[in-house]
Amino acid sequence: MKLYRIGELARATSLSQRTIDYYTKIGLIEPAQRTNTNYRLYHSETIERLERISQLKQEKYSLDEIKNYFMQLKRVASDSELIKRLTDLQVHMEQVERDAKELQPMLDKMKPKQRKSLLQRISPQSAACIEVLVAILDKQQHLM
């Protein structure tokens, strides 16, 4: 298995060495080993992880959320495919929840007839999901 020094990793991912160093310091990635001269060496899987981190950052996840995402994946490695799918679903649901919170003020300003017209233009499954999310958000607001 090929090992990469930080400069090689930076070139392979288009990230700066400083960013990779920071991700290492906060525990998002880990070096596989160190050389005699104390250079960090990373596995090739680190490239995939860095690409996933970049993708999650583009989806507006904080580094803490990304770190939690990877910690969840690491905890239960025995059912990795199931865990990956569930974690991806959770990440997706958190994004949908954030989007729903952003849409809530606009939906509140609409008249009931406008809301109904809008929901009729959306597929039945999507409309049902939206209604469930709005109900969940309403319940959360009442609990706070």
Secondary structure, DSSP 8 states (H G I E B T S, - for coil): --EEEHHHHHHHHT--HHHHHHHHHTTSS--SEE-TT--EEEETHHHHHHHHHHHHHHTT--HHHHHHHHHHHHHT-TTHHHHHHHHHHHHHHHHHHHHHHHHHHHHHHS-HHHHHHHHHHS-HHHHHHHHHHHHHHHHHHHH-
